[in-house]
Each structure stands twice: as structure tokens, then as C-alpha cells.
């Protein structure tokens, strides 16, 4: 796997909040503010080239009720970077979007909901430094409490907000939790989720005595993603934005990953799931027993067991793996694969042919093996 992670942008000072055009329809209402400043945007937004700012988009119906689970479209007319072009509102009717000013000039940020309501925000991106006049300068203060996310390998770059990386790259994360007094707090449970379904080493982490917890983000899906880290009550939340590029078209995962379909001539995972376990006795359905020692064809997703691009020993499952340290399915949903020539590591579904063996007493705990496995075209 490549290790080509590199920094793209970070949140720094925001200044001179100076207009936006509200074209909201009577159906829904779109409001935009800047959480770090607790300020509603009512005038053009001035940013230095390279600056980033997180916007909160709030969606109400005509009666002022928050609209949850609504997909928004966010576009930049001149192509400034948008962390998530299709954010979804939460239970409070809020969606969060990171904007990185990487194109100089006057831009219009267009926000639209599914009902056709729109909001436009004018952004002026300049090379010059921010004015020091206190009346039109706003500095985003570092939060005194809450969640802070760092990438240890990039710690010298400051607070990271947008990361550009490549398919297959790992990103190590360190989360710091400060209580309302600004003090590190241990034992705080934090939840992690990827908007697009990229893999995480853990979906739940707990802070240590330094108020820190660690996790790993694995880029498995091409495109833009938002990693959300929050307390169970969601009273404190942090977001990290990713732009994942495909440098190997052959290894591009499906977007989203399509479920496997039943096909003639290919063994069904539904058949292999017909297993009864009573105490220590494993009973296979007659249809499964009929496959024992036969050459079969099956499709599934690879979970690598070796630290190589070419895998000679790996697992095949009906479901794609979801984290580094957990099995993708129960034992009847996994086949242990042995291939003499090896098969290149891929996120795509594989079609394999080999000799199928029942292994109920295998020390590995898996019920099935496929020996002399070879990859077939799909």
C-alpha cells in the first residue's frame, strides 16, 4: 500500500466577514453561520488564500421546524475546495461544511436543498494579509474545551482540517478531549463514523489519563469524506475532512460497494450459512456437504492476512471488511483461502475457483477452506 499522505489545508484565522444573497423559497429556509465565531454570515466573506473555515448550515421548514436527514447540495462557482458537497442535516437540522480557499478571486458558494430552496454566499479570496482593524477582523480562537483532532505525523503543520490522501493510505489520528474547565479528562467514550463508509480501526475509543485516544482511518473509498468524532450525547463534536484520490484505477472500490448477487454456477453464501451449532457439534446442511472436496466458484471480498501486495493466504467473505482488527462476518460467512500463485490485494469483489473443503475442526475456527485458489474474471 502507498504511504503518500500529505497535508492540503488547515483552519486558520477568519477575518472581515463582509454578503450573502438569500434566495430561500417559502418551502424551506436555509441559514448559515460560523460556529467558531457564533456569528451569522450576513455580508461577503473575505478569506486569505489557503484559509479554511467551517460553516454550519441550518435547515427549517416554513414554520421554523428543523429538517433532519435532508441532503443539501453545496457548490463553489470557481472551484474552491468543499469538504463535503452533499452534507446531510442531523436531528437538529444542522449540516457542517468545511470550505478551503484555494482559488483567488470572487466566488459564490451555492447551497440548495431538495425542495429547491437556495442560499448564496459571496466569498472574496485574496493573497493579502488580514487587516488588523478590530472592527472587521475576526480571529477563530482555539477552543478551550471539547474535542481536538491531530494527525501525529503532521503535528508541526498546526490544526489539520482537510487531508488529501490516496486509496489504501492509513491516517493515524489522535483525539484530545478537554472538559468544560479546559482540563484533560480520562475515561471519556468517543464515537467515530465515516460519512462515506471508509474503514476505521475502531468505531468507539476511550480517552486515557491524558485525555487522549487514538484511531486509524483507512482510505478505502474514492472521493470526499467527513470523519465525525463525538461524545455519545453529541454535545461535543469534531470533524476531519478527507479528499481520497484514485492512483490505481484497477483497485478502485465500488462507490458505494455493491452487494454480491446470486448467479448461476457460483456458490451462494446463503447456502454456506446453513450451519447448525449445538454445543460443540457443527452440523452442515446436505447442500454444503455435497460441495466438500469439489471444485467450486465463489465471489466475495478479500481480508488480507499477509503484509504483501500479493496475498497467498487471506480470507474471503460475503461482506467487505469494516475495520482492521475484526472479522468481516461470522464463521459461516468466511472462507480461508490458500493460493499458490497469490492474488493481488483489492477492495473489489473477487471471483475465485478452487477446491472446497469443510474444516469444522480447524484450529483457526473457520468452517471452510478453498485450496489452490485462482482468480477468475468477473
Secondary structure, DSSP 4 states (H G I P E B T S, - for coil): -----EEEEE----EEE--EEEE--SSEEEEEEETTTTEE--SPEEEETT-EEEEEEEEEETTS-B--S-B-EEEESS--EES-TT-B--TTSEEEEEEE--S-EEEEEEEE-TTS-EEEEEEEEESSPPP--TTT----PPPSSEEEEE-GGGGGG-SEEEEEEETT-EEEEEEEEE-TTS-B-SS-EEEEEESS--EES-SEEE--TTSEEEEEEE--S-EEEEEEEEETT-SSEEEEEEEEE-S-GGGPPPSSPPPP---TTS--HHHHT-EEEETTEEEE-HHHHTTTTSEEEEEEEEEE-SSSSEEEEEEEESS---SSSS-SS-GGGEEEEEEEEEEE--SS-EEEEEEEEE-TT-TT--SEEEEEEEEE--
